[in-house]
Amino acid sequence: MAEPLVVVIPHRLGQAEATRRIKDGIGRARGEFARVLTIDNEKWDDNRLTFSARALGQSASGFIDVGEASVRLEVTLPWLLAKFAAAAQRVIGHKGQLMLENKK
């Protein structure tokens, strides 16, 4: 089994605002990446999102923990998607940082 892909993104928003932005971002991602990514299951339990998704015909599952000062994404990828893990980690980190910037 492949190692999980882990991305930690620091923020200064507080837990409630970061959670709101993550929820909004997932909604946008459903449309923006609909051709390559399908989110099958999504369940929020307090400040943890547990999900499963499909990309390139492969299934993956993971969670997002939203904390007061950081967001941690952990997703276990099948071997085919794991080949793209480094690139995915950079993209997720960059997009996540943009989403969690402290904009006024």
Backbone hydrogen bonds in HBPLUS format (Angstrom, degrees):
<---DONOR---> <-ACCEPTOR-->    atom                        ^
c    i                          cat <-CA-CA->   ^        H-A-AA   ^      H-
h    n   atom  resd res      DA  || num        DHA   H-A  angle D-A-AA Bond
n    s   type  num  typ     dist DA aas  dist angle  dist       angle   num
A0005-LEU N   A0075-VAL O   2.76 MM  70  5.26 164.0  1.79 162.1 156.8     1
A0075-VAL N   A0005-LEU O   2.95 MM  70  5.26 158.4  2.00 147.4 154.5     2
A0007-VAL N   A0073-LEU O   2.92 MM  66  5.17 157.8  1.97 145.4 151.9     3
A0073-LEU N   A0007-VAL O   2.83 MM  66  5.17 170.3  1.84 159.9 161.9     4
A0009-ILE N   A0071-VAL O   2.80 MM  62  5.15 163.9  1.82 153.6 159.1     5
A0071-VAL N   A0009-ILE O   2.82 MM  62  5.15 150.4  1.91 137.6 147.2     6
A0011-HIS N   A0069-ALA O   2.85 MM  58  5.11 158.2  1.90 128.0 127.2     7
A0018-ALA N   A0014-GLY O   3.12 MM   4  6.17 159.9  2.16 150.2 156.5     8
A0019-THR N   A0015-GLN O   2.91 MM   4  6.01 157.4  1.96 149.5 155.7     9
A0020-ARG N   A0016-ALA O   3.04 MM   4  6.27 159.0  2.08 146.0 151.6    10
A0021-ARG N   A0017-GLU O   2.98 MM   4  6.23 159.7  2.03 149.5 154.5    11
A0022-ILE N   A0018-ALA O   2.93 MM   4  6.16 153.8  2.00 148.2 155.5    12
A0023-LYS N   A0019-THR O   2.97 MM   4  6.20 165.9  1.99 155.2 158.4    13
A0024-ASP N   A0020-ARG O   2.98 MM   4  6.26 161.4  2.02 148.9 154.1    14
A0025-GLY N   A0021-ARG O   2.81 MM   4  5.94 156.2  1.86 145.8 153.1    15
A0026-ILE N   A0022-ILE O   2.91 MM   4  6.15 150.2  1.99 152.5 159.5    16
A0027-GLY N   A0023-LYS O   3.23 MM   4  6.49 155.4  2.30 144.1 150.2    17
A0028-ARG N   A0024-ASP O   3.06 MM   4  6.44 154.1  2.13 148.5 155.4    18
A0029-ALA N   A0025-GLY O   2.87 MM   4  6.06 153.7  1.94 145.5 153.3    19
A0030-ARG N   A0026-ILE O   3.05 MM   4  6.26 147.1  2.16 146.4 153.4    20
A0031-GLY N   A0028-ARG O   3.14 MM   3  5.46 128.4  2.42 102.8 114.8    21
A0032-GLU N   A0028-ARG O   2.88 MM   4  6.08 173.9  1.89 159.3 161.3    22
A0033-PHE N   A0029-ALA O   2.92 MM   4  5.54 165.3  1.94 143.9 147.2    23
A0036-VAL N   A0033-PHE O   2.97 MM   3  5.68 146.8  2.09 121.6 130.1    24
A0037-LEU N   A0033-PHE O   2.77 MM   4  5.53 149.4  1.86 164.4 170.3    25
A0038-THR N   A0054-ARG O   2.87 MM  16  5.13 157.2  1.93 150.0 156.3    26
A0054-ARG N   A0038-THR O   2.74 MM  16  5.13 150.8  1.83 147.2 157.2    27
A0040-ASP N   A0052-SER O   2.85 MM  12  5.54 133.2  2.07 130.6 144.5    28
A0041-ASN N   A0052-SER O   3.32 MM  11  5.16 161.7  2.35 129.3 134.0    29
A0052-SER N   A0041-ASN O   3.08 MM  11  5.16 147.7  2.19 133.3 134.1    30
A0043-LYS N   A0050-THR O   2.90 MM   7  5.30 156.9  1.95 157.2 163.7    31
A0050-THR N   A0043-LYS O   2.92 MM   7  5.30 167.4  1.93 148.7 150.7    32
A0045-ASP N   A0048-ARG O   2.83 MM   3  5.31 160.8  1.87 155.6 162.2    33
A0048-ARG N   A0045-ASP O   3.16 MM   3  5.31 148.5  2.26 113.8 123.3    34
A0066-VAL N   A0047-ASN O   2.92 MM  19  5.39 169.3  1.93 167.4 170.1    35
A0049-LEU N   A0064-ILE O   2.87 MM  15  5.05 161.1  1.91 147.2 152.5    36
A0064-ILE N   A0049-LEU O   2.78 MM  15  5.05 144.8  1.91 141.2 152.3    37
A0051-PHE N   A0062-GLY O   2.97 MM  11  5.58 167.9  1.98 149.5 151.2    38
A0062-GLY N   A0051-PHE O   3.01 MM  11  5.58 159.9  2.05 148.9 150.8    39
A0053-ALA N   A0060-ALA O   2.81 MM   7  5.35 161.7  1.84 153.2 157.5    40
A0060-ALA N   A0053-ALA O   2.81 MM   7  5.35 154.4  1.88 157.3 159.4    41
A0055-ALA N   A0058-GLN O   2.87 MM   3  5.33 152.4  1.94 149.6 158.1    42
A0058-GLN N   A0055-ALA O   2.86 MM   3  5.33 163.0  1.89 119.2 125.1    43
A0076-THR N   A0061-SER O   2.86 MM  15  5.74 160.4  1.89 176.9 170.2    44
A0063-PHE N   A0074-GLU O   2.84 MM  11  5.53 152.4  1.92 154.3 163.0    45
A0074-GLU N   A0063-PHE O   2.93 MM  11  5.53 164.3  1.95 164.9 168.1    46
A0065-ASP N   A0072-ARG O   2.84 MM   7  5.18 161.6  1.87 149.8 153.4    47
A0072-ARG N   A0065-ASP O   2.89 MM   7  5.18 164.5  1.92 150.4 155.5    48
A0067-GLY N   A0070-SER O   2.78 MM   3  5.19 156.3  1.84 163.9 171.3    49
A0082-ALA N   A0078-PRO O   2.86 MM   4  5.98 148.9  1.96 157.1 166.4    50
A0083-LYS N   A0080-LEU O   3.26 MM   3  5.57 145.0  2.39 101.8 110.8    51
A0084-PHE N   A0081-LEU O   2.93 MM   3  5.43 151.6  2.01 112.5 121.0    52
A0085-ALA N   A0082-ALA O   3.06 MM   3  4.83 165.5  2.08 106.0 108.4    53
A0088-ALA N   A0084-PHE O   2.88 MM   4  6.03 161.7  1.92 157.8 164.0    54
A0089-GLN N   A0085-ALA O   2.75 MM   4  5.88 155.3  1.81 152.6 159.0    55
A0090-ARG N   A0086-ALA O   3.18 MM   4  6.45 155.3  2.24 145.2 150.3    56
A0091-VAL N   A0087-ALA O   3.05 MM   4  6.32 167.3  2.07 153.6 156.8    57
A0092-ILE N   A0088-ALA O   2.82 MM   4  5.91 172.6  1.82 157.8 160.3    58
A0093-GLY N   A0089-GLN O   2.96 MM   4  5.93 160.1  2.00 141.2 147.6    59
A0094-HIS N   A0090-ARG O   2.91 MM   4  6.06 161.3  1.94 149.1 154.3    60
A0095-LYS N   A0091-VAL O   2.85 MM   4  5.99 177.2  1.86 160.9 161.6    61
A0096-GLY N   A0092-ILE O   2.80 MM   4  5.70 156.9  1.85 145.4 153.2    62
A0097-GLN N   A0093-GLY O   2.94 MM   4  5.98 153.6  2.01 140.3 147.4    63
A0098-LEU N   A0094-HIS O   3.04 MM   4  6.32 158.4  2.09 150.1 155.7    64
A0099-MET N   A0095-LYS O   2.97 MM   4  6.20 154.5  2.04 146.7 153.8    65
A0100-LEU N   A0096-GLY O   2.96 MM   4  6.14 143.8  2.10 145.4 155.1    66
A0101-GLU N   A0098-LEU O   3.48 MM   3  5.36 168.7  2.49  99.9 102.9    67
A0103-LYS N   A0101-GLU O   2.92 MM   2  5.71 121.4  2.27 112.9  96.0    68
